Every structure is written in C-alpha cells, then in structure tokens.
C-alpha cells in the first residue's frame, strides 16, 4: 500500500481519487499515461487498459476517464513540487526523474536554439514509468558471465520492449558490485543517460546499484564511458540501450583499456542485430563474449537463451505447461 500511496500523490486531486479506487497490485503497474482530452491509460502486467471514473480497468475506450488540460497541468506541478525550473536540464531530454526513481516522460512544444532543444512548454502528454527493482533476478545468469578467476565476460542483453532488460541490468550491476559468495565485488561505472538505471533524484540513486558503483547521471553514453575510464578506474562499465556509431567507438575504447562491458540493446535475437548496420559489427567481430536474450514469458527479466561470442547456445529456457525450466544445451556453433 505504501508504494501505491507514494505514486498517486504525484497526480492531480481528481485523478488521484480515481487511482485510489484501482485495486490492482501497483508493484506490477508499468506505466500510467495522461494526454490532454484523451483517455487515462494504465499498462498493467504488459497489458494496456483504460481507467474508468470508478477506478476499474477496462478494454473499452468508451468507459475511460478523459484527462483535462488543467488536470495535466496540476499533475506536473505536483510532480515537480511547483519547481519545474529545477528540472530544466532533464526536460530538454523529454523526462524528469522524481523521488522513488519513477521516470516521467513528457512531450509538448519544444523551444530550439542553435545548440538544440532549449526548453519545453505546453506540456500535454505525460508517461509515468514506474521504477521496478527486482533484487535477485540476475542470480540465474551470473554463473555464466564470469571467466575463470575474477573477471566477467563482455555481455550484451538483447530484449524486446517491456521485457525487463533494464531491470536485469540493474540487478547484474548490484551483484557484480557487491560481490557474491563465489566472486569478489568489482568497481562498476554506470553511464545512466536517461536516469533509468540508478534513477538518481537530486544526485542520489533511488535504486540500489551496489557499494562499488559510481554513476554518471544524464550523461551521453559515449562521452560518459570515456570520462569514467579516465577518472574513476572502473573494472566494469554498464550502459543501457546502445545503438549509435559513437556508442560503438566508445565501447571499443573501453575494451581496449582492459575494462569489461555490460550493455543492453533492443532486439529479438542475435540475427536481429545483424540486420542493423551499426550493430552488425558487434556480432561479426565477436566484440561481446556473452549474449543474453530475453522474452516476455512469465516474470520481468525472463531469460530465453544465452550464447557465447561464436553463437553457441549455452542455455535455453524450456517452456512447459507447468512453467519455465532451464536445461543445459550442447549445441553446434553458427560457424
């Protein structure tokens, strides 16, 4: 109940009253969306629902509560504690992070200058993405990510949207940083470009990322990786959602400096990456030594398959009527 109370207090009073009547488990709510003159929406357990004035969830749009301009404006005031100017830098990137680690995506009219986006006004669209930290969700993959000794493999998490790649990455960082019964903790540097991994609020991470972790918040990934190497001497660098040519060049620099890398990317498979010009190089040159592929079956961060750098399948989740179980696979490499 504490989590629900924390969340609904950021909304306007009328929407707060409606959400107070919603009886679902708020630990499994992923998004709440507000758009001016449009239905109030909630993503719950990977399904999108309309929220009715009575606080029930419906698949019928005609039942939905319609959000007004004043309600959205009031919500922004609550979210920012009446100090939107304090979030100007974050708003340029289209989001703000609030206490509890929840990220508020915003859209409206952008104000441009010669350097790019200067500010945003007439905010008419809000996406509240709820922060979820699932401690222990990375435990099943960690044994396959360590080399003999103390170092880990360069690892890439491949995942479709809403399959928990950031949740898995977050727990991998925490466990690698803290150390486990089998492995000594390592210094980890995190480049959190969109404040999703650590969810820093006023410089303090709202998610637990481990005792040996340093975070660069709201910093471009390519620049941040270079900065961490030069200033914080990490053994491991972790980043979310790679994809640009600059990211690739920075990753090569990191690896050449002897630092290990954990990253995520949108996709459904290794073959998916081969269809993207920038990412194809990652596969062809075997830059990563472990690939973790997620699916949307079962819980958040559910592991589908693990491969090594040659494409040899190391593990695959077997789906049965009673659920998902893990079996060892002896497979032939792609070639």
Secondary structure, DSSP 8 states (H G I E B T S, - for coil): -HHHHHHHTTS-HHHHHHHHH--S-GGGEEEEEEETTSB-EEEETTEEEEEBTTS-EES-GGGB-B--HHHHHHHHHHHTTT-GGGGHHHHTTTEEE-TTS-EEEEEEEEEEETTEEEEEEEEEEEEEE-----TTTTHHHHTTTB-SSS-B--EEEEE-TTS-HHHHHHHHHHHHHH--SSS----EEEEETTS-SS-EETTEESS---TTEEEEET--HHHHHHHHHHHT--SEEEES---SHHHHHHHHHHHHTT-EEEEEEE-SSHHHHHTSHHHHHHHHTT--SEEEEE-SSSSTT-EEEEEETT--EEEEEEEETTEEEEEE-------
